[in-house]
Amino acid sequence: MCQVAVVTTGFFDGVHLGHRHVLETVVSAARERGEEAIVVTFWPHPRTVLQQDAREFRLLSSLDEKKALLAACGINRVEVLPFTREFAALTAAQYIDLLRERYGASLVVMGYDNRIGSDRKTAWEVTPPMPQITVVDECHSERSEESISSTQIRKALEEGRVEDANAMLGYEYGLYGVVVAGNRLGRTIGFPTANMQLYEPLKLVPLNGVYAVEVDVQGQLYKGMCNIGVRPTVDGKVRTIETHILDFDEEIYGLPLRLRFLRRIRDERKFPSLEALKEQLEKDREACHC
């Protein structure tokens, strides 16, 4: 038997405030009992393996982002199990046994709506004599009466409501990628942009439009305005993520870039000319300076 631990399990996409409600209970109980606080999570997402709307499904956090967020919550150890069809076939009782035998779970903490195993049982339906199970109540956003969930956050981002998403996450939603070459059109009208290619291709990209963002370039923070979309004014066809970094003029091709979304400025739209586009971008820049 390995060292005993307080364990919680789930995918924890985004590690939002609802998740943190559970994680706080795990960390607190572990400290009281003198045990480790462990999160047992999975990768890839079950939907991509079981092919439940896999083509449309997008993630709130990459695996590395999730690990970092969990560690920041005080979790001692994050264990990642490969999610396969064979793993998905485990019943709730079998999975609880796995948590006990492999990770020394003396206490399992579960969210109020957490279902585990191929039989999709809730905490109230899983009753092995060991380990003990604690259930954490639902958590609500200050901006809404709805329960906080990864599904609600995805919906908010897909609708461009980044401030609502941030309120449920407890931090600013971000994208992380590498700067790649673009058509350099922005530079010709005084708005050079950094074009981003995401490190995690399944990461959810917010609704097309212009956003005020915080930009992290090698640890230095800048204000920026990000356009997500197909650039209809120049008859673009491919969706891109382009960011004009305010008060910045350096070549950063090939370097990593992290965006944190603060608020949505406007819809993407087609302008009658490049001059009209430039006039609007001047207004957008002022809005992002605020």
N, C-alpha and C positions, 0 to 999 in steps of 0.2 A: 504493500500500500504506500502510495506517495504521500507527501505532506498534505494535511487537511486544508481545505480552502472553502471560501464562500464564492460561489460560481453563478454567473448569469450567462445566458446563451441567446443568440439571435443574430440576424444579419447586421443590424445597427447601421443602416444606410444613412449617412449624414450626421450620425451621433447628435441628434437634435435634443431639445429640452425635455421631451418625453422620455427619450433614452436616458438622459442625465438624471432624471428623477429616479430611475431604476439603479443607475450606476452609483448615485449617492448612497442608496440603501446598501448596496454591495460593499462599498468602501467602509461605510460606518460599521456595518456588522462585522466585517473582517477585522477591523481595528479592535472592536470590543472583545472578539473571540481570540485575538492573537493569531489570526490565520491570514493566508494570502487572499487577495482579491483578484479573481480570474474572470476574464471574458473568453468564452468559447464561441467563435464566430465561423463563418464559412466563406469560401470563394471557389468558383464564381457565384453570382446570384442564382438562387433556385429557379427563377423564371427562365434564365437563359439555358439551363440544363433540361428543365421539364417542358420547354418551348411554350410557355404561357405568354402570349403577346411579346415574344422575344425580339421581334424585329423593331417594335416601337419602344420597348422598355429602355430607360436610361437611368444612370446612377447619380446619386447626390455626392458620393465620395468614392475616390479610388481606394484600393486596399491600403496603400501607404498613408493616405490622408486619414482613413478610418483608424489605423493603428495609432497615429499621432494624436488624434482627438481623444481616443480612449485613454491613452497614457496621460494626457493632460487632465483627465478627470480623476486621476489617482489610482487607476487600475495597475496592479503590480505586474500582471502577465496577460498577454493576448495570445491565445492559441487559435490558429486558423486550420480548420478541417477542410479538405477538398470535398466540395459538394458534387456527388455523383449520383447516378440513378440507384446504385446499390446502397449508398448512404441514405438516400431519400426513402428507402424501403424500411428503415428501422422504425419500430413502433415507439410510442412515447415512453413506455416502460423500459424498452431496450436502450433508448437514448439516455434516460435517467441513470440506468446502470452504467453506461459508458462514462458519464460524468463522474459518477462515484468511483469507479474502478481506475480510470485513467488519470483523473485530476484530483481525486481525494475529496470530492464535494461532500461537505457536511451540511451545507445549506445551499439550496438553489433559489435564487431570486428571479421572479418572473413578472413581466408586465401583466396588467389586468386582462389584456386581450391576446396575450401571447399563446400561440398554439404550436405544439411540437409533435414530431413523429408523423409517420404515414397515416396514423389514425386521427391526426389533427386534434389532439386533446388539449384542453385548457388546464391551468393549474388546479382547478377544482376537481377535474376529472382524473388527474394523475395522483394516485395514492399509494406509492410504494412506502413501506415502513421507514426506509432510509434512502436518501437524505431528507431532511425537513425542507418544506417548500414555503417561501414567503411570497405573497402577491403584493405588488405596488399599484396603487390607484392610478387612474388616468390623469393626464396633465393637460391644461388648457393654455392657449396663447392669450396674452393680454389684449390682443387685437381682435379676438374672435372667441365665441363660445364653443367652437368645434374642438374636439380632442386633437392634440398635436400628433401627427403621423407623417411618415415619409411620403405617403400618398398625397396628403394635403399639401405638403411642401412642393412636391413635383408639380401638382396642379397650379399652384401659385406661380412658379417659375415659368411654366408653359404659357401662362397668361400674362407674363411680364410683371407680376406683382412681387418684385424682389424685396420690397420692404416688409411685406407680409411674410415672405419666406424667411427673411432674416430674423424676424420676431419669433418664429417657431424654431429656427435653428439655434438661436442664442449667439450667433455670430454672422458676419457677412458671407454670403455664398460666394464661392470662388471658382475660377477656372485656372488650370495650370498647364503650361505647354511650352513649346519652343518657338522662337521667332523665325519665320520662313520668308523667303522673298515673295513680294507681290508685284503688281504692275506699276508701282511707284507713281500712280496718278495723283495721289494725295499730296505728294511733295510739290507737284507743279502748281497747285493752287494754295500752297502755304500750310497744308495740313498733312505732314508726313505721318504715316501710320505703321505700327508694328502688327504684322499679320501672324496670328497664332495658330499653330497646329497642336492639338491637345495630346498630352501624353496618354490619357485614358480615353480611347475612342468612344466608349459607352457613356461618358460623362454627359449629363443633361446640360444643354445650352439653352439659356432663357429665350423667350419669344423675340423675334426680330424687332429691332428698334435701336434707339440710341440711349446709352446709359452713362450716368456718372459713376466712375469707378476709382478705386485706389489701385495703383500699379506698383508692384514690387519688382524692381530690377536689381538683382544681386544684393538684396538686403536694403536697398535704398527705396524709400517710398515717395511716390509722386501722385498728384491728381491726374486724372485722365478722362477721356470720353471714348466710349467703346461703341462701335457700330456692328451690330449683328444682322446679317442679311445678305441679299444678292446684289446690292448696289444697282438699283433699277435705272438711275440717271445715266449710267454708262452701259446700259443693257447687259448687266452682269447676269450670269446664269447659276453660278456656284455659290452656295452659302459660305460666307467667310466671317471671321472674328477679327476685326481691325480696331486698333486702339491708337488714338492720338494722345501722346503723353505730354502733359502741359509742362512748359518751362524745361524742356529736355531736347537735346539735339545731338545724339550719339548714335553710331552704328552698332546695332545689337543683334544682327543676324546670327543665328545659331545659338543664342543665349536663352536660358530659361526665363519665363515671364509668368508672373502670377497676378491675376485680376481678382479684386474683391468688389462685388456689386453693391452700390450704395442706394441708387434710386433710378427710376426710368425717366428719361427726359421727353421722349416722343416716339411716335411710330416711324418706321422707315417709309420713305415715300419717294416718288420720282419727281425730280425738278425739271423745269423746262430748259435749263441750261446749266453749265458748270458755274457760271457767275452767280446764278440763283442759289445753287448748292453752297457755294462759298459763303454767301450772305447768311444762309441758315446755320452753317457751321460756326460762324462767328458768334451767333446767338447761343448755340449749343455750348461753345467754349465758355461763355460768360456764365451760363447756368451751371456748368461743372466746376467753375471756380468758387462758387458759393459754398 
